[in-house]
Amino acid sequence: MARIRAAGQVLSLKSLQFVAAARSLGQSHAKIILAPPVAEPHGASWLIYLTLTIPSRVILDESFLSFLGLGLQEPQVSWGCC
């Protein structure tokens, strides 16, 4: 499901005006992908997605490092812990 949704988003973003404008200015594919305008409705959805997924990824990374014994030591407290 996620793959189909991502493909649909790519196709909808591909037809927007900022992509055509960036192509006419000679922008590379990477620059077009990494810097979509936030004012566009699709750009805002990517921003929301990133703000929701990055913290969960950081929490998972921190718990994995702590499991290996490489995380925070006893006097230090994680921001996720109260």
Helices and strands as residue ranges (DSSP letters): H 2-14, H 17-24, H 29-34, H 41-68
